[in-house]
């Protein structure tokens, strides 16, 4: 993993955390405002919506980068250490790349066609839709990197790997395997 990629990951995590904290503060302020009417918070929902969209897509890009997204791992576990593990992983990675490339293309199209504005601040909805193609492009780059890593790794390395089951591992080794990027 390159220094640039680690920096991008740090930025994605930092933005996601800041957005989550911002959403929390605004939600708590909204709830408190119901009991002690201290301000007019009509704008609150619009800001929360904008922050939530960016939180979801920045977080998704970071999860995609570190390959920690939800996945059904029954078949990958069955082919682990087998001769064709490399080809199976390359096939899955290529499928993910195609999916995210289509998503990015279609979301960029949506972004370009957006002409409406938000109801309270009259901000262009492109601010909301921009999260999709931007983070989608990052996910395409991460997918290409993952596919190239798989293709450039000799097949013998995949077949020669000895994978320990979680119950055979120490707590430290298990924690390293489960959370390698934290």
C-alpha positions as CSV (number, residue, x, y, z in Angstrom):
1,X,0.0,0.0,0.0
2,X,1.4,3.3,-1.0
3,X,1.8,6.4,1.2
4,X,-0.7,8.2,-1.0
5,X,-3.3,5.5,-0.5
6,X,-2.8,5.5,3.3
7,X,-3.2,9.3,3.3
8,X,-6.4,9.0,1.2
9,X,-7.6,6.4,3.7
10,X,-6.8,8.7,6.6
11,X,-8.7,11.5,5.0
12,X,-11.7,9.3,4.3
13,X,-11.8,8.1,7.9
14,X,-11.3,11.6,9.3
15,X,-14.1,13.0,7.1
16,X,-16.4,10.2,8.1
17,X,-15.8,10.7,11.8
18,X,-16.3,14.4,11.6
19,X,-19.5,14.0,9.6
20,X,-20.8,11.5,12.2
21,X,-20.0,13.8,15.1
22,X,-21.6,16.7,13.2
23,X,-24.8,14.6,12.6
24,X,-24.8,13.6,16.3
25,X,-24.5,17.2,17.5
26,X,-27.3,18.4,15.1
27,X,-29.6,15.5,16.1
28,X,-29.1,16.1,19.8
29,X,-29.6,19.8,19.3
30,X,-32.8,19.0,17.4
31,X,-34.1,16.8,20.2
32,X,-33.2,19.2,23.0
33,X,-34.9,22.0,21.0
34,X,-38.2,20.1,21.3
35,X,-38.1,20.4,25.1
36,X,-36.4,23.8,25.4
37,X,-37.2,25.9,22.4
38,X,-33.9,27.8,22.2
39,X,-33.6,28.2,18.4
40,X,-35.4,27.8,15.1
41,X,-33.8,24.7,13.6
42,X,-35.8,24.4,10.3
43,X,-32.5,24.1,8.4
44,X,-31.3,21.2,10.6
45,X,-32.8,18.4,8.5
46,X,-31.2,19.7,5.3
47,X,-27.7,19.8,6.7
48,X,-28.1,16.4,8.3
49,X,-29.2,14.9,5.0
50,X,-26.2,16.4,3.2
51,X,-23.8,15.2,5.9
52,X,-25.4,11.7,5.9
53,X,-24.9,11.3,2.1
54,X,-21.2,12.2,2.3
55,X,-20.7,10.1,5.4
56,X,-22.2,7.0,3.6
57,X,-20.1,7.4,0.5
58,X,-16.8,8.4,2.2
59,X,-17.2,5.6,4.6
60,X,-18.0,3.2,1.8
61,X,-14.9,4.2,-0.1
62,X,-12.7,3.6,2.9
63,X,-14.3,0.2,3.6
64,X,-13.8,-0.7,0.0
65,X,-10.2,0.4,0.1
66,X,-9.3,-1.9,3.0
67,X,-11.6,-4.7,1.7
68,X,-13.6,-4.8,4.9
69,X,-17.1,-4.6,3.4
70,X,-19.7,-7.2,4.1
71,X,-19.2,-10.2,1.9
72,X,-20.5,-13.8,1.8
73,X,-17.3,-15.8,2.4
74,X,-18.5,-19.4,2.1
75,X,-17.0,-20.0,-1.3
76,X,-13.8,-18.0,-0.8
77,X,-13.1,-20.0,2.3
78,X,-13.7,-23.2,0.4
79,X,-11.2,-22.3,-2.3
80,X,-8.6,-20.9,0.1
81,X,-5.3,-22.5,-0.5
82,X,-6.4,-24.3,-3.6
83,X,-4.8,-24.0,-7.1
84,X,-7.5,-21.9,-8.5
85,X,-7.8,-19.4,-5.6
86,X,-6.0,-16.7,-7.5
87,X,-8.3,-17.0,-10.5
88,X,-11.4,-17.1,-8.3
89,X,-10.2,-13.9,-6.5
90,X,-9.4,-12.3,-9.8
91,X,-12.9,-13.1,-11.1
92,X,-14.6,-11.7,-8.0
93,X,-12.3,-8.6,-8.1
94,X,-13.1,-8.0,-11.8
95,X,-16.9,-8.4,-11.0
96,X,-16.5,-5.8,-8.3
97,X,-14.6,-3.5,-10.6
98,X,-17.3,-3.7,-13.3
99,X,-20.0,-3.1,-10.7
100,X,-18.4,0.0,-9.2
101,X,-17.4,1.4,-12.7
102,X,-21.0,1.2,-13.8
103,X,-22.1,2.8,-10.5
104,X,-19.6,5.6,-11.0
105,X,-20.6,6.2,-14.6
106,X,-24.3,6.3,-13.8
107,X,-23.9,8.5,-10.7
108,X,-21.7,10.9,-12.7
109,X,-24.6,11.1,-15.2
110,X,-27.0,11.8,-12.4
111,X,-24.7,14.5,-11.0
112,X,-24.5,16.2,-14.4
113,X,-28.2,16.2,-14.9
114,X,-29.1,17.5,-11.5
115,X,-30.7,20.9,-11.7
116,X,-32.9,21.0,-8.6
117,X,-32.0,22.9,-5.4
118,X,-32.5,22.2,-1.7
119,X,-35.7,23.6,-0.1
120,X,-34.2,25.7,2.7
121,X,-30.9,27.0,1.6
122,X,-31.5,26.6,-2.2
123,X,-28.2,24.9,-2.5
124,X,-27.7,22.9,-5.7
125,X,-28.5,19.2,-5.3
126,X,-25.2,18.5,-7.0
127,X,-23.6,18.9,-3.6
128,X,-25.5,15.8,-2.5
129,X,-25.0,13.9,-5.7
130,X,-21.3,14.7,-6.0
131,X,-20.5,12.2,-3.2
132,X,-21.3,9.3,-5.5
133,X,-19.1,9.8,-8.5
134,X,-16.2,11.2,-6.4
135,X,-16.1,8.3,-4.0
136,X,-17.0,5.9,-6.8
137,X,-13.9,7.0,-8.7
138,X,-11.8,6.3,-5.6
139,X,-13.4,2.8,-5.4
140,X,-12.6,2.2,-9.1
141,X,-8.9,3.1,-8.4
142,X,-8.9,0.8,-5.3
143,X,-10.5,-2.0,-7.3
144,X,-7.9,-1.7,-10.1
145,X,-5.1,-1.8,-7.4
146,X,-6.6,-4.9,-5.8
147,X,-7.1,-6.7,-9.2
148,X,-3.5,-5.8,-10.2
149,X,-2.2,-7.1,-6.9
150,X,-4.0,-10.4,-7.4
151,X,-2.9,-10.8,-11.0
152,X,0.7,-9.9,-10.2
153,X,0.9,-12.4,-7.3
154,X,2.2,-15.8,-8.5
155,X,-0.4,-18.5,-8.3
156,X,2.0,-20.6,-6.2
157,X,1.8,-18.1,-3.4
158,X,-1.9,-18.5,-3.2
159,X,-1.8,-22.3,-3.2
160,X,1.1,-22.4,-0.7
161,X,-0.6,-20.3,1.9
162,X,-1.4,-22.1,5.1
163,X,-4.5,-20.4,6.7
164,X,-4.9,-20.9,10.4
165,X,-8.5,-21.1,11.7
166,X,-9.4,-18.5,14.3
167,X,-9.4,-21.0,17.1
168,X,-5.8,-22.0,16.3
169,X,-4.6,-18.3,16.5
170,X,-3.5,-16.3,19.5
171,X,-5.5,-13.3,20.5
172,X,-2.9,-10.9,19.1
173,X,-2.7,-12.8,15.7
174,X,-6.5,-12.9,15.5
175,X,-6.8,-9.2,16.2
176,X,-4.2,-8.5,13.5
177,X,-6.1,-10.6,11.0
178,X,-9.5,-9.1,11.8
179,X,-8.4,-5.4,12.0
180,X,-5.2,-5.1,9.9
181,X,-5.8,-1.5,8.9
182,X,-6.7,0.2,12.2
